[in-house]
Amino acid sequence: MTNNMTNNMTNNMTNNMTNNITRRLNNILRLPVALLLLLSMTLIIPTGQAQTQANSPGLDAFHHFFNAINTLEAKFVQVVLDENLTPLDDGHGTLWIKRPGRFRWNYDPPDAQEIVGDGERVWLYDIALEQVTVRDQAATLGRTPAILLAGSGDLANTYRLDDLGVQGQVHWVNLIPEDAQSDFTEVRIGFENGHLRLMELVDTLDQLTRISFVDIKENTPLALHLFEFVLPAGIDVIDQSNQ
C-alpha cells in the first residue's frame, strides 16, 4: 500500500510538472512570435490617417521603433494574468531580435528555457526536461496576418492603431488586429523617452501578458550564430517541423 501511494504521488508530481511546462511553453511561445512579427513590420500608413495622428509622442516613437530599429537586445520580465488579474505564470531573461525573422528568448532559472527562431524553424528547448521541440516557423506563426511575415504592408488593413495617451512617463499605443482569427485581441505598446518599455497582450481568453523591458540596446550588431540553435548531446528531440 505504501509503495502504491508513493507511486501515485510520484506520477501526480510528474504529470503536474509536465502540464505546467506545456502550459508555460504555450504561453511563452506566442510572446516572442508576437514581438518578432511586430518588429518585422515596415509601416505604411495612409496619408489621411498619418495627418490625423500627427503630434503624438507615442505614435512618433511607435513609427520610429518599427521603421528604424533593425536589431534589439534587452532584459525582460514577464507575467501572465487571468481575467481577474490573478498571476498564472511569470519569468525573466534576455531577448535578441534581428530583423527580419530571427529571434532568441532565453528564460533564466528556475524555469530555464530557450526559444530560438532561425528564420525557418522555431526551437523550444526545456533545459530541465532535456528536451527540444522543433516546429516550422511559418506554421508556428499560425493565423497571424501574412502581411506581417513579408515585413511590409498597409497597416490600415492589418491593425487598427490608436493613441492611448500617456500614463506617468509612458506613452501608450494600442493595436487591435483586423483579423478575427488572431490569437490576440489587443496589443498595447508603451514607450518611455522614445524607447520601448512595456508590452501588454490580451488574448482571446482575456488573459493578459505583461512584459517590461530594461537595459535595451538598439541597432547594435548581432551575429547570425546567435540565432542558430546548437543541439546539445543526449537530449530528446520532438520534431514537428515536417522537414
C-alpha positions in Angstrom: 0.0 0.0 0.0 2.9 2.4 0.9 4.5 1.6 -2.5 1.3 2.4 -4.3 0.8 5.7 -2.5 4.4 6.6 -3.3 4.0 5.7 -6.9 0.8 7.7 -7.2 2.4 10.7 -5.6 5.3 10.5 -8.0 3.1 10.1 -11.0 0.9 13.1 -9.9 4.0 15.2 -9.4 5.4 14.2 -12.8 2.1 14.9 -14.5 1.7 18.3 -12.8 5.2 19.3 -13.8 4.7 18.2 -17.4 1.3 20.1 -17.6 2.9 23.2 -16.1 5.8 23.1 -18.6 3.4 22.5 -21.5 1.2 25.5 -20.4 4.3 27.6 -20.0 5.6 26.8 -23.4 2.3 27.5 -25.0 2.2 30.9 -23.2 5.8 32.0 -23.9 6.0 30.8 -27.4 3.4 33.3 -28.6 5.3 36.1 -27.0 8.5 36.1 -29.0 6.5 35.3 -32.1 4.2 38.3 -31.5 7.0 40.6 -30.8 9.0 39.3 -33.7 6.2 39.9 -36.1 5.6 43.4 -34.8 9.3 44.2 -35.0 9.3 42.8 -38.6 6.8 45.3 -39.8 7.6 48.2 -42.0 4.7 50.6 -41.6 2.8 52.1 -44.5 0.2 54.5 -43.2 -2.4 56.2 -45.4 -1.8 59.9 -45.7 -5.1 60.9 -44.1 -4.5 58.6 -41.1 -1.0 60.0 -40.7 -2.3 63.6 -40.7 -5.0 62.8 -38.0 -2.3 61.2 -35.8 0.2 63.9 -36.0 1.9 65.4 -32.9 1.7 62.3 -30.8 4.8 61.3 -28.9 3.6 57.7 -28.6 2.9 57.3 -32.3 6.2 59.0 -33.2 8.0 56.5 -31.0 6.0 53.7 -32.5 6.8 54.6 -36.0 10.5 55.1 -35.2 10.7 51.7 -33.5 9.2 49.8 -36.4 10.9 51.7 -39.2 14.3 52.5 -37.8 15.2 49.7 -35.4 16.8 46.6 -37.1 18.2 44.8 -34.0 17.1 44.7 -30.4 18.7 43.3 -27.3 17.0 43.7 -23.8 16.4 42.1 -20.4 12.7 41.4 -19.8 10.3 40.5 -17.0 7.0 38.9 -17.9 3.9 38.0 -16.0 0.7 36.2 -17.3 -2.6 37.2 -15.5 -6.0 35.7 -15.9 -9.2 37.7 -16.4 -9.3 38.6 -12.7 -5.7 39.7 -12.8 -4.6 36.7 -10.8 -1.0 35.7 -11.7 -0.7 32.5 -13.6 2.9 32.5 -14.6 6.0 34.6 -14.6 9.5 34.6 -16.0 12.5 36.8 -16.8 15.5 36.6 -19.1 17.1 38.1 -22.1 15.9 38.5 -25.7 17.6 39.3 -29.0 15.8 40.1 -32.3 17.4 40.6 -35.7 15.0 41.9 -38.3 13.5 40.2 -40.2 12.6 36.7 -38.9 15.3 35.8 -36.3 14.9 35.9 -32.6 16.1 34.3 -29.4 14.4 34.4 -26.0 16.4 32.9 -23.1 14.4 32.4 -19.8 16.5 32.3 -16.6 16.3 29.6 -13.9 14.5 28.2 -12.2 12.5 27.5 -15.4 15.4 27.9 -17.8 14.3 27.6 -21.4 15.5 28.8 -24.8 13.3 29.7 -27.7 15.2 30.3 -31.0 13.8 31.3 -34.4 16.3 30.9 -37.2 14.0 32.1 -39.9 12.9 28.6 -40.9 12.3 26.7 -37.7 11.5 27.5 -34.1 13.4 25.5 -31.4 11.9 25.2 -27.9 14.5 23.9 -25.5 13.4 22.9 -22.0 16.7 22.5 -20.1 15.3 20.7 -17.0 13.5 18.1 -19.2 16.5 17.8 -21.6 14.0 18.0 -24.4 13.7 20.2 -27.5 10.7 20.7 -29.7 11.2 21.8 -33.3 8.4 23.5 -35.3 8.2 25.1 -38.7 8.4 28.8 -38.1 5.9 29.8 -40.7 3.4 27.2 -39.4 4.0 28.2 -35.8 3.1 31.8 -36.6 -0.3 30.4 -37.3 -3.1 32.8 -38.2 -1.1 36.0 -37.9 -1.8 38.1 -41.0 0.6 37.1 -43.7 1.4 40.7 -44.5 3.4 40.8 -41.2 5.6 38.0 -42.4 6.6 39.9 -45.5 7.9 42.8 -43.4 5.9 45.5 -45.2 2.3 46.3 -45.9 -0.6 48.6 -45.4 -1.1 48.9 -41.6 -4.7 50.1 -42.0 -5.6 46.6 -43.4 -3.8 44.7 -40.6 -4.4 46.6 -37.4 -6.5 49.4 -36.0 -4.0 51.8 -34.4 -5.0 54.0 -31.5 -3.1 56.5 -29.4 -3.9 55.8 -25.8 -2.1 58.9 -24.4 0.3 59.0 -21.5 0.3 57.3 -18.1 3.0 58.5 -15.9 6.0 58.8 -18.2 4.9 56.0 -20.6 3.1 56.8 -23.9 0.8 54.0 -25.0 -0.2 52.8 -28.4 -2.9 50.2 -29.0 -3.1 47.7 -31.9 -6.3 45.8 -32.5 -6.0 43.1 -35.2 -8.4 43.3 -38.0 -8.1 39.5 -38.4 -10.9 38.0 -36.2 -8.8 34.7 -36.0 -5.8 36.4 -34.4 -4.6 34.9 -31.1 -4.7 38.3 -29.5 -7.5 40.8 -29.3 -5.2 43.8 -28.3 -1.5 44.5 -28.3 -0.6 47.6 -26.2 2.9 49.0 -26.5 4.4 51.5 -24.1 7.3 53.9 -24.9 9.3 56.0 -22.5 11.5 58.8 -23.8 11.0 57.4 -27.3 12.1 53.8 -26.4 10.3 50.6 -25.9 9.5 49.9 -22.3 6.3 47.8 -22.0 4.1 45.4 -23.9 0.7 44.1 -22.9 -1.0 41.4 -24.9 -4.7 40.4 -24.3 -5.6 37.0 -25.7 -8.9 35.5 -26.7 -9.3 34.1 -23.2 -9.0 37.6 -21.7 -5.6 36.6 -20.2 -3.1 39.5 -20.0 0.6 39.0 -20.6 2.6 42.0 -19.5 6.3 42.3 -20.5 8.7 45.0 -19.3 12.0 45.7 -20.9 15.2 47.2 -19.4 18.9 47.5 -20.5 17.7 48.0 -24.1 20.3 48.1 -26.9 19.0 49.2 -30.3 20.7 48.7 -33.7 23.9 47.0 -32.3 25.5 44.3 -34.4 24.2 40.8 -33.6 26.0 37.8 -35.0 23.9 35.3 -37.0 25.2 32.4 -34.9 23.2 33.8 -32.0 20.1 32.7 -33.8 21.3 29.2 -34.6 20.3 26.5 -32.2 23.1 24.1 -31.4 21.6 20.8 -30.4 23.1 19.6 -27.0 24.3 16.0 -26.9 21.9 13.4 -25.3 18.7 15.4 -25.3 15.3 14.2 -26.7 14.1 15.8 -29.9 10.5 16.1 -30.9 10.4 17.2 -34.5 7.1 18.8 -35.5 8.6 20.8 -38.4 7.7 18.3 -41.1 11.0 18.9 -42.8 
